[in-house]
Amino acid sequence: MKDFYIGSKKIKGINPTELKTPAGDMIHEVLFKDDTKVLMADKKLKICRTEKPLDANASSENFIGTVAAIVFGVLHEYDLTINELNPFSMKLLDLVNNSTDKTADVLWGAEAHERTLNQMNGILTKNLKENEEK
């Protein structure tokens, strides 16, 4: 049986989950030799899984380069003009940032302007203690 890696981490196993991407693709639980695990969309797994370990930079360049080429191909399908590329990329970043902000608000239970320094300190302290226990 061949060994596979994601970045420098050797894969011990890949298990299906009940989770799906918005397009309905599988999300897998990837188990590593060091007993860590991560959830990963099928398309990302297919791009990131390699037969040889890669350092973090090479792994990231491979993934980002592949996804950028796919998105570039999609842009051709919509026949974007050169003048539309900058507004498109700005809109895309706005969508990502807004989603990130809304997710943080849901996780915090309060909008950013309503969060207190004590709430933030409590979360950071809890995280520090959990990491020290590992």
C-alpha positions as a printed Julia matrix, in Angstrom:
134×3 Matrix{Float64}:
   0.0    0.0     0.0
   1.35   3.41   -0.99
   1.97   6.12    1.56
   0.23   9.45    1.04
   0.84  12.85    2.59
  -0.79  16.19    3.03
   2.07  18.6     3.29
   4.64  16.9     5.49
   2.06  14.86    7.44
   1.66  11.18    6.62
  -1.94  10.05    6.21
  -2.99   7.12    8.39
  -6.58   6.96    7.18
  -9.42   8.77    5.43
 -12.96   8.34    6.7
 -16.2    9.6     5.15
 -18.41  11.89    7.19
 -22.05  12.92    6.91
 -20.9   16.46    6.07
 -21.16  17.89    2.56
 -19.97  21.04    0.84
 -22.61  23.51   -0.39
 -22.37  21.8    -3.81
 -22.99  18.4    -2.21
 -19.43  17.03   -2.36
 -18.09  14.79    0.41
 -16.15  16.1     3.38
 -13.7   13.55    4.78
 -12.01  13.15    8.13
  -8.3   12.76    7.44
  -6.32  10.98   10.16
  -2.58  11.49   10.33
   0.21   9.28   11.66
   0.73  11.73   14.55
  -2.91  11.05   15.6
  -4.12  14.51   14.59
  -7.11  14.83   12.29
  -8.72  17.39   10.04
 -11.92  17.7     8.05
 -11.25  18.21    4.36
 -13.45  18.65    1.31
 -13.04  15.97   -1.35
 -11.77  18.38   -4.0
  -9.12  19.78   -1.64
  -8.07  16.28   -0.61
  -7.62  15.27   -4.26
  -5.36  18.27   -4.85
  -3.39  18.16   -1.58
  -2.78  14.42   -1.25
   0.67  13.54   -2.6
   2.89  10.47   -2.67
   5.83  12.4    -1.2
   5.89  14.83    1.72
   6.0   18.52    0.83
   7.05  21.44    2.98
   4.35  23.96    3.92
   5.29  26.39    1.13
   5.3   23.78   -1.63
   2.02  22.31   -0.39
   0.37  25.72   -0.26
   1.69  26.73   -3.69
   0.37  23.48   -5.17
  -3.09  23.95   -3.68
  -3.44  27.69   -4.31
  -1.99  27.4    -7.82
  -4.42  24.62   -8.73
  -7.47  26.44   -7.35
  -6.37  29.7    -9.02
  -6.13  27.9   -12.37
  -9.63  26.44  -11.89
 -11.09  29.85  -11.0
  -9.25  31.41  -13.95
 -10.93  28.84  -16.19
 -14.34  29.67  -14.7
 -13.75  33.37  -15.38
 -13.22  32.51  -19.05
 -16.57  30.71  -19.09
 -18.27  33.96  -18.03
 -16.23  36.0   -20.53
 -15.15  38.62  -18.01
 -13.44  41.65  -19.46
 -10.15  42.98  -18.14
 -12.05  45.95  -16.66
 -14.3   43.56  -14.71
 -11.47  41.61  -13.05
 -10.64  44.14  -10.32
 -14.28  44.73   -9.28
 -14.8   40.94   -9.36
 -11.84  40.28   -7.06
 -12.97  43.08   -4.71
 -16.5   41.63   -4.56
 -15.1   38.16   -3.9
 -13.01  39.48   -0.99
 -16.05  41.33    0.36
 -18.08  38.11    0.31
 -15.33  36.2     2.14
 -14.81  38.96    4.71
 -18.55  39.37    5.36
 -18.94  35.62    5.83
 -15.97  35.58    8.2
 -17.41  38.48   10.22
 -20.87  36.88   10.41
 -19.37  33.55   11.47
 -17.38  35.26   14.22
 -20.53  37.06   15.41
 -22.41  33.76   15.62
 -19.56  32.06   17.49
 -19.16  34.98   19.88
 -22.88  35.48   20.36
 -22.4   39.21   19.84
 -21.42  41.58   17.06
 -17.82  42.82   17.08
 -18.67  46.25   18.49
 -20.51  44.6    21.42
 -17.64  42.31   22.49
 -15.85  43.21   25.68
 -12.16  42.91   26.5
 -13.07  40.53   29.33
 -14.92  38.22   26.9
 -11.87  38.15   24.65
  -9.54  37.54   27.58
 -11.72  34.66   28.79
 -11.59  32.96   25.41
  -7.85  33.45   25.03
  -7.22  32.16   28.57
  -9.38  29.07   27.95
  -7.55  28.41   24.68
  -4.16  28.77   26.4
  -5.14  26.29   29.12
  -6.46  23.79   26.56
  -3.21  24.02   24.57
  -1.09  23.58   27.7
  -3.0   20.37   28.53
  -2.1   18.86   25.12
